[in-house]
Amino acid sequence: MLHSDNYTCPPNGGSSDVPVALGAVANLYNTTCLASIPIPSGNPPYVLNNAPAVAVGNPNPNTNDSKPIPPLGSGSLLSGHHYFTDSSTPTFNLVWDTTNYGIFFSKKTANVTAPATAAIGPDGSKAVPWLKLEVESPVAPLTIEEKDLVPSVKEIYRVNTAGGAAPATCAGMPTAFSKQYAAEYWFFA
């Protein structure tokens, strides 16, 4: 849920150069218990709908930090990590302490621009696109233990994004930079 999207620009990149995505690094928090908590007179009506907008304004925790996201409290327990095993393979490692929800290697099969009303990042960045990912077999030469494969998960959706989009050009940007974002991830069998 709390992520950093990583980008690169050529040295001395200018207004004709476009940032290139390098992948993401993230902590994933299980916030499903927030789904049924109503917000009095809230629009959207439930806490879960607001979680990415609240979370994106907080510092990205250390990847080994298992503490809940401060404003979301105990309703945001660390469940695993998201990273890229190569330039095109989003990986979700949900093997953590006492739980084993599996390790998933995926590929992007669809995307849509986040709504114009989506929350912005702490640096003013627009929301990254919403994605549909399909789970696929581990990427060679990677191997994982059979117990960590959960074949029932087939699709992963990234929705309700907040922040994280790269600027339109590399003008004024360093050769490597990150943009913080938050999102909801849904895993389907």
C-alpha positions as CSV (number, residue, x, y, z in Angstrom):
1,M,0.0,0.0,0.0
2,L,2.8,2.5,0.7
3,H,5.1,2.6,-2.3
4,S,7.9,4.4,-4.1
5,D,7.9,4.3,-7.8
6,N,11.4,4.7,-9.2
7,Y,12.2,6.6,-12.3
8,T,15.3,7.6,-14.3
9,C,16.2,10.4,-16.7
10,P,19.3,10.9,-18.9
11,P,22.1,13.1,-17.5
12,N,21.2,16.7,-18.2
13,G,17.7,15.6,-19.3
14,G,15.5,18.3,-20.6
15,S,12.0,19.1,-21.7
16,S,12.2,16.7,-24.6
17,D,13.2,13.7,-22.4
18,V,10.6,11.6,-20.6
19,P,11.2,9.8,-17.3
20,V,11.4,6.0,-17.6
21,A,9.9,3.8,-14.9
22,L,12.3,1.4,-13.2
23,G,9.8,-0.4,-10.9
24,A,8.6,0.0,-7.4
25,V,9.5,-0.9,-3.8
26,A,6.7,-1.1,-1.2
27,N,5.4,-2.3,2.1
28,L,1.9,-4.0,1.8
29,Y,-0.5,-3.6,4.6
30,N,-3.7,-5.6,5.2
31,T,-6.4,-3.0,5.7
32,T,-9.4,-5.2,5.0
33,C,-10.7,-4.6,8.5
34,L,-11.1,-0.9,7.5
35,A,-13.6,-1.8,4.8
36,S,-16.7,-1.8,7.0
37,I,-15.8,1.1,9.3
38,P,-18.2,4.0,8.4
39,I,-17.2,7.6,8.4
40,P,-20.1,9.7,9.7
41,S,-21.3,11.8,6.8
42,G,-18.3,10.5,4.8
43,N,-18.0,10.6,1.1
44,P,-16.7,8.0,0.3
45,P,-18.5,6.3,3.2
46,Y,-15.9,3.9,4.5
47,V,-12.4,4.3,6.0
48,L,-10.9,1.9,3.4
49,N,-11.8,4.2,0.6
50,N,-9.8,7.0,2.2
51,A,-6.8,4.9,3.3
52,P,-4.5,5.6,0.3
53,A,-5.1,9.4,0.5
54,V,-4.3,9.3,4.2
55,A,-1.3,7.0,3.9
56,V,0.5,8.8,1.0
57,G,1.1,11.8,3.2
58,N,3.1,9.8,5.7
59,P,6.8,9.0,5.3
60,N,7.5,5.7,3.6
61,P,8.4,3.2,6.4
62,N,11.5,1.2,6.4
63,T,10.9,-2.1,4.4
64,N,11.6,-4.1,7.6
65,D,9.3,-2.0,9.8
66,S,6.2,-3.9,10.9
67,K,4.5,-1.1,12.7
68,P,1.1,0.0,11.5
69,I,0.7,3.2,9.4
70,P,0.3,5.9,12.1
71,P,-3.0,7.5,11.0
72,L,-4.6,4.1,10.2
73,G,-3.6,2.5,13.4
74,S,-3.9,-1.2,14.1
75,G,-6.2,-1.6,11.1
76,S,-3.0,-1.5,8.9
77,L,-0.9,-4.5,9.7
78,L,2.2,-5.2,7.5
79,S,1.4,-8.2,5.3
80,G,4.4,-8.3,2.9
81,H,6.4,-6.5,0.2
82,H,6.0,-5.5,-3.4
83,Y,9.0,-5.1,-5.7
84,F,10.2,-5.9,-9.2
85,T,12.2,-9.1,-9.9
86,D,13.2,-7.7,-13.3
87,S,12.1,-4.6,-15.3
88,S,8.7,-6.0,-16.2
89,T,7.8,-8.4,-13.4
90,P,5.8,-7.0,-10.4
91,T,6.3,-9.4,-7.5
92,F,4.2,-9.6,-4.3
93,N,5.8,-11.4,-1.4
94,L,3.1,-12.1,1.2
95,V,5.2,-14.5,3.3
96,W,5.7,-12.6,6.6
97,D,6.3,-13.7,10.2
98,T,3.4,-15.9,11.1
99,T,1.5,-15.7,7.8
100,N,2.1,-17.2,4.4
101,Y,-0.2,-15.9,1.7
102,G,2.4,-16.8,-1.0
103,I,4.7,-15.2,-3.5
104,F,3.2,-13.9,-6.7
105,F,4.9,-13.0,-10.0
106,S,2.7,-11.0,-12.3
107,K,2.5,-9.1,-15.5
108,K,0.4,-6.0,-16.4
109,T,-2.5,-6.8,-18.7
110,A,-4.5,-3.6,-18.5
111,N,-4.3,-0.1,-17.1
112,V,-6.5,3.0,-16.9
113,T,-5.7,6.6,-15.9
114,A,-6.5,7.3,-12.3
115,P,-9.5,9.6,-12.0
116,A,-8.8,13.4,-12.0
117,T,-10.2,13.5,-8.5
118,A,-7.6,11.0,-7.1
119,A,-5.4,12.2,-4.2
120,I,-2.1,13.7,-5.1
121,G,1.3,12.8,-3.6
122,P,3.1,14.8,-0.9
123,D,5.2,16.4,-3.7
124,G,2.1,17.3,-5.7
125,S,2.5,14.3,-8.1
126,K,-0.7,13.0,-9.8
127,A,-1.9,9.5,-9.1
128,V,-0.3,6.6,-10.9
129,P,-2.7,4.5,-13.2
130,W,-4.9,1.8,-12.0
131,L,-3.7,-1.7,-13.1
132,K,-4.9,-5.2,-13.7
133,L,-2.1,-7.8,-13.2
134,E,-2.2,-11.5,-14.0
135,V,-0.3,-13.9,-11.9
136,E,2.2,-16.0,-13.9
137,S,4.9,-18.7,-13.1
138,P,8.1,-17.7,-11.4
139,V,10.6,-16.0,-13.7
140,A,13.7,-18.1,-14.5
141,P,16.2,-18.3,-12.9
142,L,14.1,-17.6,-9.8
143,T,12.8,-20.5,-7.9
144,I,10.7,-20.5,-4.7
145,E,9.6,-23.1,-2.4
146,E,6.4,-25.0,-3.4
147,K,4.7,-24.0,-0.1
148,D,5.1,-20.3,-1.0
149,L,3.2,-20.7,-4.3
150,V,-0.5,-20.1,-3.9
151,P,-2.0,-21.2,-7.3
152,S,-5.5,-19.9,-6.4
153,V,-4.6,-16.3,-6.9
154,K,-5.0,-15.4,-10.6
155,E,-5.4,-11.6,-10.7
156,I,-4.3,-8.6,-8.8
157,Y,-5.8,-5.1,-9.2
158,R,-4.2,-1.8,-8.1
159,V,-6.9,0.8,-7.6
160,N,-7.6,4.0,-5.7
161,T,-4.1,5.3,-6.2
162,A,-2.7,8.5,-4.6
163,G,0.4,10.2,-6.0
164,G,3.4,8.6,-7.5
165,A,3.2,9.7,-11.2
166,A,6.4,11.0,-12.8
167,P,6.6,14.5,-14.1
168,A,5.8,14.9,-17.8
169,T,9.5,15.6,-18.7
170,C,13.0,15.2,-17.2
171,A,13.5,19.0,-17.1
172,G,15.1,19.8,-13.7
173,M,15.0,16.2,-12.5
174,P,18.0,14.1,-11.3
175,T,19.1,11.0,-13.2
176,A,17.3,8.8,-10.7
177,F,14.4,9.7,-8.4
178,S,11.4,8.2,-6.6
179,K,7.8,9.4,-6.2
180,Q,5.8,8.2,-3.2
181,Y,2.3,6.8,-3.7
182,A,-0.3,4.6,-2.0
183,A,-2.9,2.3,-3.4
184,E,-5.3,-0.5,-2.7
185,Y,-4.3,-3.9,-4.0
186,W,-7.0,-6.6,-4.4
187,F,-6.1,-10.3,-4.9
188,F,-8.6,-12.5,-6.7
189,A,-8.8,-16.3,-7.3
